[in-house]
């Protein structure tokens, strides 16, 4: 099977999306004969060339981080590029329409820093409609929250997460489908339990919840301006 894999993270090779896809690919290529063509979408100038390749694949997966309950601008630009090249239904002599040529089946991977899956459910509904509009069978959308910190966590703490993505890739490499049970386990709860909500309030009260973001602002020289209100009249 030839898989076309698009990484839609603006961070490119240094992204959490890249880390998860590595393990998915390891599982996928464990089946003899499976190959992967991998494209990073953070290079917008290459979108036309990237879009031209997807019809040649046996299956396509687009992976990206959740941005403002939707997707990064680079992914939206790529989707519009795909839509521009989509074949429209042809009119018949009797005034009917013939469906356009089918494109490869299309699936998605959406990861985010939010612990609850509900943040990604809205874009999931859009992606299901999108697959149909592009003339592709919808494979499904893998949702995974709580991903933002995996780059700074020791590998053993992510062992189960990486193993799950490897198993997903292995199953997909044989069936061309996402394993439904693994998908549900990865997504987890749509909302946090009352206990976790209480713990999160405690982290906010102690300032620990802000420690990572504060470190990122300091790293980028923006910490002293964290309370700026540039859009205030």
N, C-alpha and C positions, 0 to 999 in steps of 0.2 A: 504494500500500500504506500502511495506517495502522499505525505501529509504536507500541506502548506500552512505554516505557522507564522502568524503576525503578532509581534510584541508591540503593544500600543502604549507602553510607558514612556513619558517624556524623559525619564532618567536613562533610558536605553540599557546598555550593558550593566550599569551599576544599580539596577532596580530590583525590588522585591519580586516583581513579575518574572524577571529573568531567573531568579533563584528557584521559584516554583516550577517554571517551565523546564529547567534543567532536569529535575527529577521526573517530570512527566515524559520527557524525551527518552530518558534512560529506560523507563518501563516500556515505552512504545517501540524502541529499536531493539528490545530484547527478542522480538519476533523476527525471524529471518525474512529478509525481503522488504522490510519496512524502511522507508527513507523519509527524511525531513528536510524541507527547504525553509529556512528561517530568515525572516525579514524584520528589521526594526523600523517602526513607523515614525520615530522621532526625526527622521530625515524627510521632511515634507516634499522636497524636490524629487524624491524617488518614488512618490506615490503612484504615478502613472505606470511606471515600470513594474511596481509591486502588484498593482491591480491586474495587469495583463497576465500575470502568472497564475492567478487563482483558478481560472477555468481549466488549467492543465492538471490540477491535482485531483486525487481521489477523494480527499476530504480537506476541509479548511477549518482552522481554529483561530479566532481572534482573542487575544488576552490583553487585559488592561486594568489599571487601578481605577477605583471609583473616585470621580472628581465631582463634587457638588451634586451628589445623587445621580450623576450621569457618567460622562466619559471625558477624557482629555480632548482638547481641541484637535490634536493630531489624529486621533481616532475618528472624530467626526469628519474631518477633511478627507480621510481615506474612504470612509463610507460614502461620501458624496462622489468621490472619484469612481467607486464601484458602481454607484447608481447611474452615473453619466454614461457608463459603458454597457448598461443593462439592455438586453434585447427586449423590445416592446412586442406585444402580441400583433400578429399580422392579420389583416382583414382578408376574408375569403370572398369569393365571387357572390355568395348569397348574403353577404353582409355580416357574417359571423366573425369570430376571431379564433385564431390558432394560438395556443399557449407558446410562449418563447421557449427556446431550448433550455433544458434543465442545467443548472449549475451544480457543482459538487455540494454534498451535504455540509452544513455550516454549524459550528458550535462556538461557544464563548466561555472564557474564564474571566471572572470579575473578582478582584481581591481588593480589600480595603483595610483601614486601620480600625474601623468600628467593630466592636465585638458582636453586635447584633446583625443578623442577616437581613432584617427588614429594610435597612438602608439601600440594599441592592435589589430589592424586589421590583422596584419601579422600572429600573433600566432593564431588568430581566424581561418584563412584559414587552418593552419596546424591541428588544433583540429578537424575541420570538416573531414579532410582526415583520421585522427587518429581513429575516431569513426568507420568509415567503415573498416579500417584495423583490428580493434579489433572485428569485427563481431557484432557491435552494431548500432542501429538506432541513428542518430545524432539528439539530441533534440534542440541544439543551444548553443550559448555562450552569457552569460550576461556580458557586458562590463561596467565598472564604473571607471571613473577617478576622480582625486581630493580627494582621500581617505586618504592620508597620515596623515592629521591633525585631523582626527575625534576623536582620543583619548584625545586630549587636548582641544577640543571645548566643550562648554556647550551643554548639551543634546538637548535643544530647537532648536539649530542651525542645528541639524541633524534629526529633527523630520520627515521631508518629506522624507529624504533618508531612514530612518528606516521603515517608513510606506510603502514605495515602495517595500522594500525587504520582508516585511511581506505579502503584497498583492501578490507578486510573489510566495511566498511559499504557500499561501492559494489557488491560482489558480492552481499551480502545484499539490497540494494535491488532487485536484478533477479531473484534466484533464491529468496529467502526461506530461504537456507541459508548456513552459515558455510563459507568456502573451506577445504577440508581441508589443503592444502599450507601456506597461511599460518598456520593454527592450529598445525600441527606446528612451524613455524619460530618462532612466538612462544613456545611452551611451552619449546622448547630441550631440553636434557638433563634427565633425571629426577634425575641425580646429577652433582656436579661432577667434573671430571677430576682425576687425581692432582696435576697441575701446579697447578691452581687451589686445591686443598686446601692444598698447600704454601704458596702465596702468602697464603692466608687465615690460616694459622698464623703467618706472618711479620707480618701486619697486627695480629694479636692480641698478639703478643710486643712490638711497638713501641708499642702503644696506639692506633694509628691506627683500628683497627676500632671503638673506643669513642667516637671524637671526636664523631660526629654525635649519638649518644644522650646523651653528656655535655652537649653544647650544649643539647639539649632539656630536660634536667633542670635546668640552670642557668637557662634561660629561664622555667621553671615553679617555680623556687624549691625544687627537690627534690634538688639535687646533694649537699648535706651529709647527706642521709638515704638515700643510694643503697645503703648496706649494712644498712639496717634489716631486722629479721626479725619482723614484726608477728604472725606465726602460731606463733612458737616458744613452746613451753610454759614 
